[in-house]
Each structure stands twice: as C-alpha cells, then as structure tokens.
Amino acid sequence: MAKKRINRRTFLGTSAAFGVAASTSLATAAPKDKQKQSFKVGKSYKEPARVLPARQFDVVVAGAGTAGAVAAIAAARQGAKTVLIELKGYPCGAVTEGGTNLHSFFNIHQPFDGVKKRQIVRGIPQQIIDRLIKIGGTTGHGVMIAGHRDSHCTVVDTELFKLVVFEMLAEAGVYVCMNTQLVEAITDGPRIRGVIAESRAGREVFWAKIFIDCTGYGDLAAFAGANFTEPNDHRVCNSMGMGNVDVDRIYQYLEERNGISEAAKGRRSGEEGKIIRIQGKYAKMPKGFKKEARKAGLQSATTSLHENHLMFVKANLKLSVSPTDRDAVSKAELELRKRQFRVLELYKKYFPGCEKAYIARTAPRLNIRRGRLIQCDYIITHEDVIGARHFNDDVFVFSYHDDSKFKVKNGGTYGIPYRALLPKGIENLLVAGMMITADRRAHQSTRNTVSCMCQGQAVGTAAALCAQKKNSTRELKYSDLREALEKSDVYFEA
Ligand SMILES: Cc1cc2nc3c(=O)[nH]c(=O)nc-3n(C[C@H](O)[C@H](O)[C@H](O)COP(=O)(O)OP(=O)(O)OC[C@H]3O[C@@H](n4cnc5c(N)ncnc54)[C@H](O)[C@@H]3O)c2cc1C
C-alpha cells in the first residue's frame, strides 16, 4: 500500500492533539543531506547552527511528572493551548516510581485531641483518586491503625494511575509530547520566548507566552538562567514492586515481635479492612537482617494494593555528588540494582510467605528526593509549615510532615504562597514540585506527592490566566487566581 506523504504545511495545519502525529511528520521533513563541514577531533566541538521547525502555544509545561501532568490538565481546562513535554513514555513520574503512598489528603488529626478530621486536598488530585476508585486502582483513603505521621494512607496502582492521568490529559486537550526531552531555553532578557526539545523526530522549538518547569530537577529554570543550589542532602533510590509475597504473614511476623511502627487498613484486591501499609521497626528484626538491610539501604515502609504484591520496596544510596552528575548516577544505577536483589534475598530469607518472592517492577531510572533547588521569590520555612502560617497569596493549603517529630500546629493547615512558585528574575516562568523550598525540613512537607500535585494545579491555572490576560506571572491579580482555584474545588481553610 502506498504511504501518504505529509509535507510540512499539511503537518502544521492538521496535527492531532497528540505529539505522535508531530513525530511522524517531523521525521519526514528532516533534511536528508548533511553539509560537509570542517572540524578537528579534540576536546570540544562547535555545533553548526541549524534551522528548527517551530510551533506556538500559550503554555509550555516541561515534565509530565507528579506536578507537571496536573499542571497541564489545569492549564488546558482553563482554556490555554498547552503543550506537555516529557522525556519518558508515560506521565506521573515519581508518584508512580518512587513513593510509598500519597501523603496526605487529610489534616493529621490523630495526635491532636479534639481536632476534627477534614479533607483538605481536593481539586484535580482527588478527581484522579475518584477515577481510580471506580476501576480498582487505589486502596482509597485507608485509615492508619498505627503510627501518627499521617491520618490516612492512599496507595495507588501505579500502572492505572499513569493510564488515568494520560486519559485526563487527552480529555483536557493537552498536546502531549512523550519521549521528548527539553534541552534548551530561548531567552530574551528576563523572559523566556521558547524552548528547544529533542525526540527521535529531531530538534524543534515550542514558542509560548508562559512556561512551567515541573522537571523535578529544574532543567528549564536552569537553562533559563534561574539561580539554584544543589544540596545533595538526601539518598537516591530505585523503588521496586515485589510479587509472590504474603502481606498478612509479613504483618503478623512483625506484630508478633512488636515490630510495627506504622500500619494502615483499606481496600486490597477489592476487599475492605485489609493491611495496605506496613512500616517495620528495624530494631525488632534479627541481627543478620538489620545488618544486611542497612547495607542495602532498605527503607522499611511498604504498601500493598493487590494480594501477594508489595507496591513499593526501596533500596537507597547516598551519592557523594549531586544527582545531576551523569557519571556518578550511571554508577549508582548499577549499585541500586544490585541492592534491590540483596533486599529481595532478605525478604525471601526472613519473612514467612516470601520464600518465592520476585522483583515485579523497577523504576526506569533512579529517583531523587531533591536535585536542583530553584531560588524563588519566597522560600517556605519550617516555621511556616509547623506554625500553620497562611499568606495573602495562598494557592492551596497542606498539612503533613514527612518527619514524624513534626506536626502542623493544632492539626491545622499551612498555606503555599504563589510567590514560592515564581523563580527570581524571570517574568514568565512558574515552577512546581520537589524543586521548590530550600529549607530542608520544610521541603519534607512540600515535596510530598499530593503537595506537588496541588502546586501543579496552582501553576497550571496561573499560567493559563497569565496567557489569557497577557500578564507576566507577577502581574497576575491574586483575586483572579484565587477565584479560578476555588471554582476548581481547591480548599483554602486554615
Ligand atoms: C524514593 C522516594 C520515595 C518517596 N516516597 C514518598 C511517599 O511515600 N509519599 C509522598 O507523598 N512522597 C514521596 N516522595 C516524594 C515525591 O514522590 C516527590 O517529591 C514528587 O513525586 C516529585 O514530583 P515532581 O513533579 O517534582 O517530580 P517527578 O514526579 O519526578 O516529575 C518530573 C518529570 O519530569 C520529567 N523530566 C525531567 N527532566 C526533563 C526534561 N529535561 N525534559 C522533559 N521531561 C523531563 C521526568 O521524566 C518526570 O516525569 C518520595 C520520593 C522518592 C524519590
């Protein structure tokens, strides 16, 4: 059958909502003849300039991870012509690759006498959960029965999570470019005018009015000249799924040794009241286990959504340099894979019901807890978090701290201010996700998945409004943003 030829004009006029269409046509349009050039093989190479195909959007979102996918949905729902650029082949990033469970849709009420339980995170994150509940893709908001870090535990089926969010992106009309890496920013003084991205279809330019960096690492902000630091103060990790494990027997074994530090019950394989989260106490385990588990960087918190399956089991490693160092990361990728198999052996040896366990899933690349930290107009502090502080430009509220020693005052909420999402010195860039909040302890709250998703909804909404009103990010009227967020079911109570 003869192939239909697509020329550039046809491509630009008729491309569909998905980047796949663009890939085909760009490949066809790419020049076949390479110019002869003169160069010397040495320690550097001067790349020749070339003309790139370009297209125009209102909003560019870089990174379709935890924050970015939600940002793109929010921007498109608000009416902005939105493109989402993601280097992997699916959305949702670390929430489907690294985390244990989604902290925290609720305020932490248990440690505070008389504090009423409230659902404080709503909006797009809750819509994702609602859709997952319908198809058996989450434990729902299971209740903690031990431990006081959180009041609920929300475990998601990582594959269904990716699918549901992918579908929501399509429904919102986002132009999705998967397997595409953002590699450069085109700047004009304090404004970004466009970005350059690369895929197998070649290099291309996306012009836009407003840009959002949700790459986790802050790639776009760094390319655009934002100030950043790289604290390298957390371990990196490859988090795996484990099959052929008897979750109830693991729980029972730990309980008999008084070795449970955290546990939650919820819906597992469709049945309510089952164990869905277990965190063990290292100290209560046999000596041999403790020694080997520490060496492998095993983190004892794990979750289960399906019978005979642990969703996340983590092997960690501390790098001596920042995770932006390619060579160090390449070595770490191998070391983490070795550690995963050592962890598997420990489960097989020590936990009853795990004798025939196997690794069911690994992350495609190691996950980080923070890479670059982008300097924004406001840096959220630990005092802001635990002091339950609110700001006159709050874009949502949150109430969770990863370190069980710290709780938000009186079981209330704290606010995330809009200005904490604005990189200093750049007029039309917003950031969301683990790259905000320099204060290490405050970051242990703001980096959590559900906060990242809420940040995504805030920046996506703000970006669309800025594009519509021809505002820079700092010119946007807070009352307009607040109204749009409230209409989209974002919760703001102290
Ligand atoms: C091991 C581990 C365990 C954790 N456990 C929990 C937990 O139990 N509960 C919890 O709430 N939080 C947990 N967290 C924290 C939480 O998962 C992360 O902070 C959060 O998911 C980060 O979201 P993000 O959107 O900033 O980044 P990501 O979700 O990583 O998204 C970034 C996306 O950008 C893409 N990208 C990167 N660079 C480019 C580029 N140049 N071009 C195009 N695309 C690019 C990536 O492929 C990725 O999809 C954990 C984190 C880790 C690492």
Ligand as a Chemical Component Dictionary entry (heavy atoms), coordinates in Angstrom:
data_LIG
# 
_chem_comp.id                   LIG 
_chem_comp.type                 NON-POLYMER 
_chem_comp.pdbx_formal_charge   0 
_chem_comp.three_letter_code    LIG 
# 
loop_
_chem_comp_atom.comp_id 
_chem_comp_atom.atom_id 
_chem_comp_atom.alt_atom_id 
_chem_comp_atom.type_symbol 
_chem_comp_atom.charge 
_chem_comp_atom.model_Cartn_x 
_chem_comp_atom.model_Cartn_y 
_chem_comp_atom.model_Cartn_z 
_chem_comp_atom.pdbx_ordinal 
LIG C1  C1  C 0 12.314 7.167  46.834 1  
LIG C2  C2  C 0 11.263 8.187  47.060 2  
LIG C3  C3  C 0 10.211 7.902  47.913 3  
LIG C4  C4  C 0 9.227  8.830  48.137 4  
LIG N1  N1  N 0 8.164  8.499  48.949 5  
LIG C5  C5  C 0 7.104  9.328  49.021 6  
LIG C6  C6  C 0 5.903  8.926  49.672 7  
LIG O1  O1  O 0 5.789  7.829  50.195 8  
LIG N2  N2  N 0 4.877  9.805  49.699 9  
LIG C7  C7  C 0 4.952  11.035 49.137 10 
LIG O2  O2  O 0 3.965  11.774 49.179 11 
LIG N3  N3  N 0 6.082  11.448 48.516 12 
LIG C8  C8  C 0 7.140  10.616 48.434 13 
LIG N4  N4  N 0 8.287  11.000 47.775 14 
LIG C9  C9  C 0 8.375  12.353 47.235 15 
LIG C10 C10 C 0 7.614  12.523 45.950 16 
LIG O3  O3  O 0 7.458  11.290 45.287 17 
LIG C11 C11 C 0 8.340  13.500 45.017 18 
LIG O4  O4  O 0 8.825  14.616 45.736 19 
LIG C12 C12 C 0 7.377  14.018 43.968 20 
LIG O5  O5  O 0 6.720  12.938 43.342 21 
LIG C13 C13 C 0 8.148  14.866 42.963 22 
LIG O6  O6  O 0 7.282  15.317 41.966 23 
LIG P1  P1  P 0 7.844  16.231 40.783 24 
LIG O7  O7  O 0 6.679  16.536 39.917 25 
LIG O8  O8  O 0 8.633  17.354 41.351 26 
LIG O9  O9  O 0 8.891  15.324 40.007 27 
LIG P2  P2  P 0 8.637  13.990 39.150 28 
LIG O10 O10 O 0 7.394  13.308 39.566 29 
LIG O11 O11 O 0 9.909  13.233 39.197 30 
LIG O12 O12 O 0 8.409  14.553 37.688 31 
LIG C14 C14 C 0 9.416  15.090 36.882 32 
LIG C15 C15 C 0 9.119  14.682 35.444 33 
LIG O13 O13 O 0 9.888  15.470 34.560 34 
LIG C16 C16 C 0 10.453 14.640 33.551 35 
LIG N5  N5  N 0 11.654 15.326 33.089 36 
LIG C17 C17 C 0 12.786 15.573 33.778 37 
LIG N6  N6  N 0 13.648 16.286 33.048 38 
LIG C18 C18 C 0 13.040 16.509 31.856 39 
LIG C19 C19 C 0 13.424 17.201 30.668 40 
LIG N7  N7  N 0 14.589 17.848 30.577 41 
LIG N8  N8  N 0 12.569 17.199 29.612 42 
LIG C20 C20 C 0 11.366 16.563 29.685 43 
LIG N9  N9  N 0 10.957 15.910 30.792 44 
LIG C21 C21 C 0 11.779 15.886 31.865 45 
LIG C22 C22 C 0 10.699 13.323 34.264 46 
LIG O14 O14 O 0 10.809 12.251 33.362 47 
LIG C23 C23 C 0 9.473  13.232 35.181 48 
LIG O15 O15 O 0 8.392  12.584 34.541 49 
LIG C24 C24 C 0 9.303  10.086 47.522 50 
LIG C25 C25 C 0 10.362 10.390 46.651 51 
LIG C26 C26 C 0 11.332 9.441  46.422 52 
LIG C27 C27 C 0 12.455 9.756  45.470 53 
# 
loop_
_chem_comp_bond.comp_id 
_chem_comp_bond.atom_id_1 
_chem_comp_bond.atom_id_2 
_chem_comp_bond.value_order 
_chem_comp_bond.pdbx_ordinal 
LIG C1  C2  SING 1  
LIG C2  C3  SING 2  
LIG C2  C26 DOUB 3  
LIG C3  C4  DOUB 4  
LIG C4  N1  SING 5  
LIG C4  C24 SING 6  
LIG N1  C5  DOUB 7  
LIG C5  C6  SING 8  
LIG C5  C8  SING 9  
LIG C6  O1  DOUB 10 
LIG C6  N2  SING 11 
LIG N2  C7  SING 12 
LIG C7  O2  DOUB 13 
LIG C7  N3  SING 14 
LIG N3  C8  DOUB 15 
LIG C8  N4  SING 16 
LIG N4  C9  SING 17 
LIG N4  C24 SING 18 
LIG C9  C10 SING 19 
LIG C10 O3  SING 20 
LIG C10 C11 SING 21 
LIG C11 O4  SING 22 
LIG C11 C12 SING 23 
LIG C12 O5  SING 24 
LIG C12 C13 SING 25 
LIG C13 O6  SING 26 
LIG O6  P1  SING 27 
LIG P1  O7  DOUB 28 
LIG P1  O8  SING 29 
LIG P1  O9  SING 30 
LIG O9  P2  SING 31 
LIG P2  O10 DOUB 32 
LIG P2  O11 SING 33 
LIG P2  O12 SING 34 
LIG O12 C14 SING 35 
LIG C14 C15 SING 36 
LIG C15 O13 SING 37 
LIG C15 C23 SING 38 
LIG O13 C16 SING 39 
LIG C16 N5  SING 40 
LIG C16 C22 SING 41 
LIG N5  C17 SING 42 
LIG N5  C21 SING 43 
LIG C17 N6  DOUB 44 
LIG N6  C18 SING 45 
LIG C18 C19 SING 46 
LIG C18 C21 DOUB 47 
LIG C19 N7  SING 48 
LIG C19 N8  DOUB 49 
LIG N8  C20 SING 50 
LIG C20 N9  DOUB 51 
LIG N9  C21 SING 52 
LIG C22 O14 SING 53 
LIG C22 C23 SING 54 
LIG C23 O15 SING 55 
LIG C24 C25 DOUB 56 
LIG C25 C26 SING 57 
LIG C26 C27 SING 58 
# 
